[in-house]
Amino acid sequence: MEHLPKRTSLVIETASTLKEWIATGVLRDVLPGELQLKRRLRVGRDTLRLALKSLTQEGWVSPSSKGRQRWVNAQHPSLGADTNATKLPATFLSPRPTESVVTFLEMEDTRIRLAEQGRQVQFLAPAVFHLKQPDHHLERLVRANPSCAWILYMATDPMQRWFERAGLPAFIYGSPFPGVGLPYVVSNWEEAAFHAGVQLVRRGHRTIGIMEYYVQFPGVLREERGLERALETLKGEGRLLKFKDDRTPDSIAKSLESAFSMRERPTALVFTYTSQLLTCYSWMVSKGLRVPGDVSVVSLANDSWFDDLHPRLCYYRPDTQLMSRSIADRVLELVETGRVTKEDGHIRLEYVPGATIGTPPGQRG
């Protein structure tokens, strides 16, 4: 429900924004202190005080008094039925200009339920995900795109922390970085990785490689932990190898070259995002490698085109309907109240068995 004032007449726009926040329930009961409001609105003290003076005169908030916070008046004026304040979109931020089929399915309930309110979900892929200090770029982005809620997908550590500091209504579609207190829903990557590791260990694999993006997202760290837990059952005889790439085919191919040039190369590879699979399969064909004859393959991610692979891929797929409902519940609560009271969600993934896990080379009877 919360957006930032436009820079036309700053005092008027700041007052208008505060009215919208009050009318739509983002601000209620005790008004936050001036320091917090300045940070959320990103305006100066004088601008804020003039805006609050206007709201006091119009009956929106109580007068200021020494040592006491202002209150939102229960019988405040109405903005009128034609206001656009309740029609702000929810903005989905992603590093990718085109989202996967799975992501769209998991956002379906959110889109439908927001549409019932006359809102839309707008998808943006700003060039900020690679920045170590994205603060100024995010400020401009937020000003240019007033939104009732921000859905952060694959957001970096600095991005998550900026949205939390800014006090904006934000929700993480994925895992928060350590110390970030924003609400979130995420697939249970650690348990899926643990299950994958157990399947491989039972077939005799002792050296497992994980293919991952070079940026350490919390979900990948959980996947590593799940595989490590599975290998711990081998009492020191197991080994997890980590191979990084930048999501480009050349980088993925170089990681594969590195993996297969090792003296004790991995006998199984675990993939963490879908585009790795296309490069992996084509690279293996070029090298004359067979799946699972020369290497076993498991994917923790999934996509609709996996059904067209041969041999059938072993992979994990989320409960799309449960994920979609969980995301929608939290985004709608954020839109309607400015906060999320539901517990953060960890959604179980379903194992889809295939024919890409075999016995390691050299161990066949």
N, C-alpha and C positions, 0 to 999 in steps of 0.2 A: 504494500500500500504506500510505500515510502519512496519519494523521489526527490531530487535536488532542485533548488530554485534556478530558473534560467536567469541569465545576466542582462535582463532588459532594465527593469527598475528593481534593484536588488532588495530594497526594504519591502516593497510591495510583493515581490515574488517570494521572499522568505516568509512573509506573513501568510501568503496564499498556501505555501507548502505546509506550514504548521496547521492551518485550518483543515487541509486535506487529511493530514495525519490524525487530527482529533476526530474528524467526521467519520473516518474509516476505521477507527479503533486502534491505530498504531500507537497513539498517545492517549492515555486514559489515567484517571485518578491523579496521582501526584506527577507534576511536570518534571522531567529531568532537569538537573542543574544547568546553568549557562555553559559551563565548560563542556559538558557532554553534548549539548545541543549545537554548540559552535563546531565541534568535531564532526557531528553527523551532517550538518548543513554545509560545512566548510565556508562559513562566513565570519566576518570580524565581530568583535564584541559590540561595537556601536550599532552595526546593522541589526544584530540580533535584538538588542535592547529596544530599538525603535520598532521592530516588528512585534515584539512582545507588548509594547505600549499600545500599539494599534489593536492587538487582540484583546487586551484588557478593556479598552474603551468600547469595543464591540461586544463584550460579554462572553468571549470564548474562554478566558482564563481569569483566575482571581488576581487581585492586585498583589504586587510584591510587598513583603514586610521583612524587616530585619530578623535574620536567624530562622526564617521559615521559607519552605519552598512554595512555589505557586501550585495551585490546583486547577485541573481542568473542570470547568463548570459543567455539571450534569445536564443543565438546560441550555446548552450552547446553541447559537443560531445554526440554521441549515445552509448547506452549500447550494441546495437546489437540485432538482432531478436531472438537469441537463449537464451536470458536471462531468468532466472527463477523468476526474481523479480516480474513480472506481474502474476505469477502463484501461489502466496502464497494463502493458504486457508483462509476462514473466520472461526473463532473458536467459537463454541457455548459452553459456560460454564454453567453447570447445577449441582445441588447437587445430581441429580438422575442419575444412570447409564442407565436407560431405560426411555425414554420419552413417554408421552401419545400420543394416536392417534391424539388428538386435536393439540398438539404442533407440531407434524410432518406436519399436514395439514397446519398450519399457517406458517410453514417455507418453504412450497413447492415452492412458487414464488421465494424466495431467492435462493434456491438450483438450480432451473432451470436457473435463470438469471445469476448466477455466473458460472454455467456450460457452458453457452454460451461464457464466457470469458476464459474457460479452467481452472476454479477454482472449488474447492470443499468446502463444509461445513463439518468441522470435529467436532464431538461431544465429549466433555471431561467432566468427572465428578471427578475433583480432590478433595482430602480430605482437603479442605481449608474453606469450607462454615461454619464450626462450630468454626473456630478459631477467637478469639477476636482481635488478631494482626497477620493478614495473610501476612504482607508486604514481608518478606523474601521468603515465599513459593510462592507468586505470582511472585516475581522477577525470581525465578528459573523456574517457569512454563512458563513465557513469553519468557525467553531465550531458553527454550527447544522446544518451539512451535512458530516459526516465523509466523505471521499472518497478513493479510491485514486488518482485522477488528476483533474486539472481541464483541460477542453478549452475554450479561450478563443476565442470566435467574435466577430469585430468588436469586440474589446476595445480600449479607448482606451489611449493612451500611459501615463497614471498607473496603470491597472489592470495592464498588462503588467509594468511596473517593480515594482509592489507584489508580484506573485506571484514574480517573480525574487528580490527581496530576502528574501521570506519563506522561500525555500528549499523551497516546496511542489512536488510533482510536477505540473508544468503543461506544456501543449502548446498552441501557437498554431495554430488552424485559420484560416490567413490569413497576412498579412505581419507581421513584427515591426517595431516602430519602431526608428529608428537607435539603436544601442548596447544593445538588448535581446538577451540571449543565450539566450532560451528556444528549444527546438526548434520547428520549424514545417513545414507543407506548404501550398503555395499554388499557385493557377493562375498561369500565366505571363502576367500582364496586360500587361506592357510589350510583349512580342512580338505579342500579339493586337492591341493598339492600333496598333502600328507597321504591321501588315498592313492593318488597317482604313484607316489614314491613306494608305497606298500606293494602295489601291483607289480612294479618293476623289480623290487627286491625279491619278491616271491618267485619271479622268473629267473633269478640268478644275477641280476645286474648289481654291480658294485661301484661303478663309476658313472654318474649321471650328470649330464650337462643341462643347464637352464639357459635359454636364449632370452635376453631381456633388453629393454631400452636402457641407454646409458644413464638417463635421469632416474634416480632412485625414488620412485613413487612408493608410498606406504604399502599399496597392494602387492607390489613385487617383493618387498621385504617380507611380507607375510607368506608369499609363495615360497621364498627361499627357506623360511623357517619351517614350513610344512614338509618340504623335501628333506631338510636336515633332521627333522624328527623321525622321518621314516628311515633314514640312513643310520640313525643312532641305534636302531635295533640290531645293527651288524656289529656292535661293540668295537668300533674303531676301524673296521675293515671297509667301510663305505667312504665315498668321496664325492662331494658336490663341486662341479666346475661351473663357473659363471662366465658367459660370453655376452659382450655388450655390442649394441649396434645403434645407429641413429635413425632407424626405420627406413633407410633407403636400400634398394636391392644390392648395390655394391657393398654397402656396409654389412649387410646380413651375410652375403657371400664370403666376405673376408673373415667374419666370425666363424663360419662353417669351415673355411680353409684352416683356420687356427685350430679348431676343434679336432679335425681329422689328421692334422700333422703332428699331434702329440704322440709321444711314445706310449703313454697309457691313455689313449683317447677314450672319450665317453662311448659306452655301448648303447646308451639311450639318450634322447634329447627331449626336453620338455619346453614347449613354446608358450609364450605369455601373451601374444597378440596374433591376430589372424593373418595379417599380410606376410608374416614370416613363413607361413606354410607354402605359399606359392613359390617364393624364392627357394625355399628348402627343397621342394620336390623337383623343381627344374634344375637346380644345382646338382642334386644327387643323380638325376638322369644323365647330366653331362659328364659325371665322374664314374658312371657305371655302378653306382651303389644301389642296393635294394633295401626296401622297407618291407618287413622287419628283418630280412636275412642278414644285412650288414649293420643295421642300426634300428633300434625301436624308437617310435615317435608317439608322443602324447601332446595334446593341446589343452591348456587350461581355458583358453578362449574358445568361442564358437561362432559360426556364421552359417547361413542357409546353404552356401555352396559346398560345405563339407560333405553333404550327401552325395556329391558327384565325384568324390575322390576314390581312387582304387590303389591299394586295398582300403577297405573301410577304416576310417580314422577313429582312434580312441580319443574321446574329448569330453569336456564337461559343459553342460548348458544350464543356464539359470532357469528358475521358475519365473518366466517372463510376466505372467499375470500377477503373481505375488509381488515381484519387484515393482511392477507398474503401479499396483495399488499402494504399496508402501511409499513410493516416491510421491504419488499424487496426494496422499493423506498429509504428508509433511509439508509439501509445497502449498497446499490449500490452507493449512493452518498458519503457515508463515504469511501468506497473502492476507488472510482475514484478521490476524491478531498481531502480526509483526514478530512472532516468536514461535518456537516449536516446543511443545511439552512432551510429545511422544518420545519413547526411548529410541536411541539410534538402532538401526536394523542391520543384521547380518543374515543375508539370504543364502540358504543352502543351494549348492549346485548339484545337478543330477549327472551321474556318470553314464556316458553313452559308450558301451563296449564296441570294439571294432577288431580289426585284424592287424594292427600296427605295433603290437607288443609281442615280441618273441623272445626266445632264449638267446643270450649273448653269443656272438661268434666264438668258436673254440670250446663251447660247453655243450654242444649237441652230442648226444650219444650215437 
